[in-house]
Amino acid sequence: MSKTKPSIPKGTRDFGPEEMGRREHIFSTIRKVFYKYGYQPIETPAMETLSTLLGKYGDEGDKLLFRILNSGDFLSSATDGDLQDRNLRPLSDAITDKGLRYDLTVPFARYVVQHQNEITFPFKRFQIQPVWRADRPQKGRYREFYQCDVDVIGSTSLLSEVELIQVIDEVFHRLEVAIEIKMNNRKVLSGLAEVIGERDRFSDLTVIIDKIEKIGIDRVMTELKDLEIAPKYLEQIRSVLTFSGGPQDKLKFLEEILDGSSIGIQGVKEMTMIFNYLQDLDVNATVIFDMSLARGLNYYTGAIIEVVSKDVQIGSICGGGRYDDLTGVFGLENISGVGVSFGADRIYDVLHQTNRFPNTKKSVSSLLLVNFGEAEEKYSLKLLQHIRQAGISAEIYPDHAKLKKQLAYANAKNIPHVALVGASEMEEGKITLKMMHSGEQKIMTLEELLQFLA
Amino acid sequence: MSKTKPSIPKGTRDFGPEEMGRREHIFSTIRKVFYKYGYQPIETPAMETLSTLLGKYGDEGDKLLFRILNSGDFLSSATDGDLQDRNLRPLSDAITDKGLRYDLTVPFARYVVQHQNEITFPFKRFQIQPVWRADRPQKGRYREFYQCDVDVIGSTSLLSEVELIQVIDEVFHRLEVAIEIKMNNRKVLSGLAEVIGERDRFSDLTVIIDKIEKIGIDRVMTELKDLEIAPKYLEQIRSVLTFSGGPQDKLKFLEEILDGSSIGIQGVKEMTMIFNYLQDLDVNATVIFDMSLARGLNYYTGAIIEVVSKDVQIGSICGGGRYDDLTGVFGLENISGVGVSFGADRIYDVLHQTNRFPNTKKSVSSLLLVNFGEAEEKYSLKLLQHIRQAGISAEIYPDHAKLKKQLAYANAKNIPHVALVGASEMEEGKITLKMMHSGEQKIMTLEELLQFLA
């Protein structure tokens, strides 16, 4: 075997103990809130058949799928012609039939259809797993990253939208991240497209409107103008995108503008109901009605949600919305659902930049027993067993190394207490406890030690 | 988009809420014990470069790696000749440079070498992640499954072996699985090979001895005979493999047999020390010295460990050993380590067959609020907020469905209590609580409800 200088594929990451503790803080907070609101976990395989994945994320998404080479004679379905002409597209279909999941939404839709007879609807599920995208890696964008998805599927009730706002609010409140929750409704945007006679170009419109955060209102208007929308309609769009006021003002304004579009009025009704319910509940976050929020994904059909940090400009840290027919492509029609996805990596960055990570003591022993030699280690093993039996996380240094080295180990690992048990301690049945932080030492019995550490 | 009948790749699995709860019981038990003994978590990417993976698992293992098709022009390094001749081996190397991890051991070795300057040795780490193998799927063998690895690396101390036995013991004690821990030492086997003049065929010998559980002593002896080992040596091997008695008897016996092999005597010394230490400690499991235990993997160099259930015959549910040079292949020499891996899927089967899964209440709401209509749901949302603020997991049925349907939902989801809040309850400020198990109903105030559910 040759010596290989070790490295990992670009866009992927190792997580060491400290990062793991911080990430677990995020995941366990999210998980606890999901459970509290009655959501249950599922997991799906890392690999899905390509027929499940292809065509669900647009042409661009298809290109970003990681495909898995078929086992054995992977060329068995490849034609001589395609091989000779190096026809990438048909060849890639011939030599791969599985891919790594690209998100958790499509596998969830597949899961719901496949297991529809075992599921009690409405199905409230969450899923926290990595996804893979062959994107060009850059700061904050990875080829392997975790998504935390929570959805209710099988109900059209707006209570689910309200509940998801509460879930988002509680997650970020627990994480001590101040947030703004932006909401809009694709029906409102549809209505707007309808009243300006542009229903057919709804998708183009939303793609442009979606850029407003990045490029600003003026450039959005320029791009809309390039679509050759009549000036009076352009003015109407601008008035919606720039309207300022509270949710109630906006809803009133939209009621007038969208008069004549039944889908638009339906969107206004939905938003009215959601804001009415929210008004009565304690919500820490600022919830705003952002009529310029569009969200790119075409499967959204109702309320759309996006969350940003108030303190760190890093883009959306959570987002989602209602979809009326996610499972249709797998043969199960008319199942409406709504869900949001928490972006663990960006949340990590926000907590890091705002210094919100707690001390993750959980992952560190409370005590290191120093190893002075063979007789001492044998004696210490018994002590250690008592300490662990009391539920205290503890360890012994495995080698008879110099005291200095053993203390350096405790230091590096952030172990707060060190027990010194040498010949005299053994004789007296005592333990010398050293506090690593202050350097202070105390002599105590095992019982006193257990009490002290409890 | 065409309708696809949804399915998942063979050998992979979906996990629904109930299985997730049970699996989490296993993982969280293992994780808690790992933490208690001072081990810290790491995670590595699902994909590793093929240069990290290839050549580490033998030719058979190389074939079982899932390879990931390169992005973009994946044929750019493929030669016309190889394409024309369909040369699978060079082509697969040309079109893939990443693979899915096959176990957690090689990525761990790669991690240790890559991050050696950040790590404080001895490094006690654990890792719980899925691995992928393109094996033929069969009962109990999957293409995606979880491993739970725990290792100490950077120390030759036998205290680590002792500690891992304690870790194994505590994990299975907490899981209520009665186990037998079998131990042997590769140095003992090396010594045996040496005294019969077969050091060169050590690997062949261990492969045959390793089969004893499956094929029995007689067929093992036949296979050894086929290696043309002299009759007197065959007798010696048989005497070792069939010797019965306690650890001390076996060690004494081996001391005689292995006299003259320094490596063999070293193995006996190590085992003596390990059993001495264990004697003084409380261990629930039966720990036996099994001189026929060989374990297939060639990187083991010292103690080897294998765990079986006393109640379910399913093979090894945990195993491992000491390796003296796992990181050498990545350029870091002379770093000894020892570790074991828990097989979550087999442990699942054992718990399932022996009915040892606890009620996983954690994943289920304690209370469902029935939804009687618009006025009631608005009122109930406030109640629900109070209930959740008290830390109680609860939910409201999102739709105004028939009572029967809502109760069926609570039933299917195993929600133990249902709150009925209709017009009369709203008027009186009361809640009617229905126990799903007994059907009993009680009328109470919110405060009384919170006390009842706390």
Boltz contact constraints between the chains, C-beta under 6 A:
constraints:
  - contact:
      token1: [A, 1]
      token2: [B, 55]
      max_distance: 6.0
  - contact:
      token1: [A, 1]
      token2: [B, 329]
      max_distance: 6.0
  - contact:
      token1: [A, 3]
      token2: [B, 331]
      max_distance: 6.0
  - contact:
      token1: [A, 4]
      token2: [B, 51]
      max_distance: 6.0
  - contact:
      token1: [A, 4]
      token2: [B, 330]
      max_distance: 6.0
  - contact:
      token1: [A, 6]
      token2: [B, 110]
      max_distance: 6.0
  - contact:
      token1: [A, 6]
      token2: [B, 113]
      max_distance: 6.0
  - contact:
      token1: [A, 6]
      token2: [B, 114]
      max_distance: 6.0
  - contact:
      token1: [A, 6]
      token2: [B, 330]
      max_distance: 6.0
  - contact:
      token1: [A, 8]
      token2: [B, 45]
      max_distance: 6.0
  - contact:
      token1: [A, 9]
      token2: [B, 47]
      max_distance: 6.0
  - contact:
      token1: [A, 9]
      token2: [B, 49]
      max_distance: 6.0
  - contact:
      token1: [A, 9]
      token2: [B, 98]
      max_distance: 6.0
  - contact:
      token1: [A, 12]
      token2: [B, 45]
      max_distance: 6.0
  - contact:
      token1: [A, 12]
      token2: [B, 47]
      max_distance: 6.0
  - contact:
      token1: [A, 14]
      token2: [B, 44]
      max_distance: 6.0
  - contact:
      token1: [A, 14]
      token2: [B, 111]
      max_distance: 6.0
  - contact:
      token1: [A, 15]
      token2: [B, 43]
      max_distance: 6.0
  - contact:
      token1: [A, 16]
      token2: [B, 42]
      max_distance: 6.0
  - contact:
      token1: [A, 17]
      token2: [B, 40]
      max_distance: 6.0
  - contact:
      token1: [A, 20]
      token2: [B, 41]
      max_distance: 6.0
  - contact:
      token1: [A, 35]
      token2: [B, 393]
      max_distance: 6.0
  - contact:
      token1: [A, 36]
      token2: [B, 388]
      max_distance: 6.0
  - contact:
      token1: [A, 36]
      token2: [B, 393]
      max_distance: 6.0
  - contact:
      token1: [A, 38]
      token2: [B, 365]
      max_distance: 6.0
  - contact:
      token1: [A, 38]
      token2: [B, 395]
      max_distance: 6.0
  - contact:
      token1: [A, 40]
      token2: [B, 17]
      max_distance: 6.0
  - contact:
      token1: [A, 40]
      token2: [B, 363]
      max_distance: 6.0
  - contact:
      token1: [A, 41]
      token2: [B, 20]
      max_distance: 6.0
  - contact:
      token1: [A, 42]
      token2: [B, 16]
      max_distance: 6.0
  - contact:
      token1: [A, 43]
      token2: [B, 15]
      max_distance: 6.0
  - contact:
      token1: [A, 44]
      token2: [B, 14]
      max_distance: 6.0
  - contact:
      token1: [A, 45]
      token2: [B, 8]
      max_distance: 6.0
  - contact:
      token1: [A, 45]
      token2: [B, 12]
      max_distance: 6.0
  - contact:
      token1: [A, 45]
      token2: [B, 144]
      max_distance: 6.0
  - contact:
      token1: [A, 47]
      token2: [B, 9]
      max_distance: 6.0
  - contact:
      token1: [A, 49]
      token2: [B, 9]
      max_distance: 6.0
  - contact:
      token1: [A, 51]
      token2: [B, 4]
      max_distance: 6.0
  - contact:
      token1: [A, 55]
      token2: [B, 1]
      max_distance: 6.0
  - contact:
      token1: [A, 66]
      token2: [B, 68]
      max_distance: 6.0
  - contact:
      token1: [A, 67]
      token2: [B, 69]
      max_distance: 6.0
  - contact:
      token1: [A, 68]
      token2: [B, 66]
      max_distance: 6.0
  - contact:
      token1: [A, 68]
      token2: [B, 68]
      max_distance: 6.0
  - contact:
      token1: [A, 69]
      token2: [B, 67]
      max_distance: 6.0
  - contact:
      token1: [A, 69]
      token2: [B, 69]
      max_distance: 6.0
  - contact:
      token1: [A, 69]
      token2: [B, 96]
      max_distance: 6.0
  - contact:
      token1: [A, 71]
      token2: [B, 134]
      max_distance: 6.0
  - contact:
      token1: [A, 75]
      token2: [B, 86]
      max_distance: 6.0
  - contact:
      token1: [A, 83]
      token2: [B, 83]
      max_distance: 6.0
  - contact:
      token1: [A, 86]
      token2: [B, 75]
      max_distance: 6.0
  - contact:
      token1: [A, 96]
      token2: [B, 69]
      max_distance: 6.0
  - contact:
      token1: [A, 98]
      token2: [B, 9]
      max_distance: 6.0
  - contact:
      token1: [A, 110]
      token2: [B, 6]
      max_distance: 6.0
  - contact:
      token1: [A, 111]
      token2: [B, 14]
      max_distance: 6.0
  - contact:
      token1: [A, 113]
      token2: [B, 6]
      max_distance: 6.0
  - contact:
      token1: [A, 114]
      token2: [B, 6]
      max_distance: 6.0
  - contact:
      token1: [A, 120]
      token2: [B, 409]
      max_distance: 6.0
  - contact:
      token1: [A, 120]
      token2: [B, 412]
      max_distance: 6.0
  - contact:
      token1: [A, 122]
      token2: [B, 398]
      max_distance: 6.0
  - contact:
      token1: [A, 134]
      token2: [B, 71]
      max_distance: 6.0
  - contact:
      token1: [A, 144]
      token2: [B, 45]
      max_distance: 6.0
  - contact:
      token1: [A, 155]
      token2: [B, 398]
      max_distance: 6.0
  - contact:
      token1: [A, 155]
      token2: [B, 399]
      max_distance: 6.0
  - contact:
      token1: [A, 157]
      token2: [B, 398]
      max_distance: 6.0
  - contact:
      token1: [A, 157]
      token2: [B, 399]
      max_distance: 6.0
  - contact:
      token1: [A, 159]
      token2: [B, 398]
      max_distance: 6.0
  - contact:
      token1: [A, 160]
      token2: [B, 398]
      max_distance: 6.0
  - contact:
      token1: [A, 281]
      token2: [B, 385]
      max_distance: 6.0
  - contact:
      token1: [A, 329]
      token2: [B, 1]
      max_distance: 6.0
  - contact:
      token1: [A, 330]
      token2: [B, 4]
      max_distance: 6.0
  - contact:
      token1: [A, 330]
      token2: [B, 6]
      max_distance: 6.0
  - contact:
      token1: [A, 331]
      token2: [B, 3]
      max_distance: 6.0
  - contact:
      token1: [A, 363]
      token2: [B, 40]
      max_distance: 6.0
  - contact:
      token1: [A, 365]
      token2: [B, 38]
      max_distance: 6.0
  - contact:
      token1: [A, 385]
      token2: [B, 281]
      max_distance: 6.0
  - contact:
      token1: [A, 388]
      token2: [B, 36]
      max_distance: 6.0
  - contact:
      token1: [A, 393]
      token2: [B, 35]
      max_distance: 6.0
  - contact:
      token1: [A, 393]
      token2: [B, 36]
      max_distance: 6.0
  - contact:
      token1: [A, 395]
      token2: [B, 38]
      max_distance: 6.0
  - contact:
      token1: [A, 398]
      token2: [B, 122]
      max_distance: 6.0
  - contact:
      token1: [A, 398]
      token2: [B, 155]
      max_distance: 6.0
  - contact:
      token1: [A, 398]
      token2: [B, 157]
      max_distance: 6.0
  - contact:
      token1: [A, 398]
      token2: [B, 159]
      max_distance: 6.0
  - contact:
      token1: [A, 398]
      token2: [B, 160]
      max_distance: 6.0
  - contact:
      token1: [A, 399]
      token2: [B, 155]
      max_distance: 6.0
  - contact:
      token1: [A, 399]
      token2: [B, 157]
      max_distance: 6.0
  - contact:
      token1: [A, 409]
      token2: [B, 120]
      max_distance: 6.0
  - contact:
      token1: [A, 412]
      token2: [B, 120]
      max_distance: 6.0
  - contact:
      token1: [A, 413]
      token2: [B, 120]
      max_distance: 6.0
